[in-house]
């Protein structure tokens, strides 16, 4: 568990370590006309540009190298992790992707899974001895981001984006005629032009509105008593409303609510990734401090064993001690040398693991191979420990842990989707209304407005 002072360091470093972790997603809005802005607002497109990922380290890493050694404090470790860790950089795109999914849901589209598991972070080498297979990466897939529910049972939400269709055309047609008495010509020449405009939109209540207008004018070159020009125009207005299945705000906007919940979840996952990564690199740092102390202690033990061996050897030479004591102390010297070698190997491996965790391009940063890490902090044992009741610790964990908050949001999303499952059990009952106005010829009056309404079960 991270101590309170380290939490303060995380907040301090997160405010300054923004060199390489900023997701520079730029949004370009097209030019807007003040006269047509509100009419064309639903059709405006935004261009989003995502730059390539940065694979270079922050300048802080090289600035901390002096005389062939990398001098690190706990604050420096936190800052370098926030600047150069790729796991945090990947999770920073989560909120941006969630906003796109939210816009997709607001347009009536289905949800998409953009969740990315929380990477556990690097692990220290074995404390028991040389770990030949250690790569500095912990096993397991990590903790997945909950709340990203993709599909649910129930009617699909209506498409809320308006649709505007416009078509226009013109043509010329010549038709040979065999009955000259009817058409008074050997060929019938017709010129025509037409236009078509359609507008449709659905609303969150499930209501669908469709307006179609068609106009076609045909002019025939003939002396026969025909309607010339011939005009045919139709205005069709349709309204449909589900009355049982697919009716209501709770059913049709459930994906929008879930998308908003998932937006909160991605923020929590980012916080969890930051805390997990910072805790992992701090463990690496303090384990390195412990390994250095272990080397110092093992060196003192070897010096003491060597001194005892030399003393026993002199006493055996003057006959004051049995020769077996030389053999025993010699074995102790060999064991102390082995323990010192293991401790030194742990330090070397731990330095490699820590350096890999604090830079982005380990393959390109070959100059770090000859750099030794010098920790500037020491482990201090407090004089008194604050003992808190276990009930208070449990309540604090339930209140502050991001996993609990994500689980609560996920439970809320499932309750929202449950409304769609219940609505799917209802029968289908749709009310439809239609208004038609048609003009067939230029000479005849237009047909009266007709309304038609019916319910389909």
Secondary structure, 3 states (H helix, E strand, C coil): CCCHHHHHHHHHHHHHCCCCCCCCEEEEECCCCCCCHHHHHHHCCEEEEECCCCCCCCHHHHHCEECCEEEECHHHHHHHHHHHCHHHHHHCCHHHHHHHHHHHHHCCCCCCCCCCCECCCECCCCCCCCCCCCCCECCCCCECCCCCCCCCCCCCCCCCCCEEEEEEEEEEEEEECCCHHHHCCCEEEEEEEEEEEEEEEECCCCCEEEEEEEEEEEEEECCCCCCCCEEEEEEEEEEEEECCCCCCHHHHCHHHHHHHHHHHHHHHHHHHHHHHHHHHHHHHHHHHHHHHHHHHHHHHHHHHHHHHHHHHHHHHHCCCCCCHHHHHHHHHHHHHHHHHHHHHHHHHHHHHHHHHHCCCCCCCCHHHHHCEEEECCCCCCCCCCCCCCHHHHHHHHHHHCHHHHHHHHHHHHHHHHHHHHHHCCCCCCEEEEEEEEEECCCCCCCCCCEEEEEEEC
